């Protein structure tokens, strides 16, 4: 059974993620095409934590973008869910709160 404060925390986390997603979408829509291309060229396959290059690494059939400098690993939602298993309550909650449809 979920405690009331946990349900409240999850509710507000979902609201905050949705608010930030909409803001990011608005900011992105305001960018000019050459600015979008410049951002992608600068940041694509770079670690958001340390800036080192990410390298694709296949694990259990899924491509994981791995930073071999700081240890960060980045994968898409489908791969995350399938690697964690469908019965993992905590990880499924993380996916539920942080994923969104484009
Ligand atoms: Zn890194």
Boltz pocket constraint, residues with backbone or C-beta under 6 A from the ligand:
constraints:
  - pocket:
      binder: B
      contacts: [[A, 47], [A, 48], [A, 49], [A, 50], [A, 51], [A, 52], [A, 67], [A, 68], [A, 69], [A, 70], [A, 71], [A, 72]]
      max_distance: 6.0
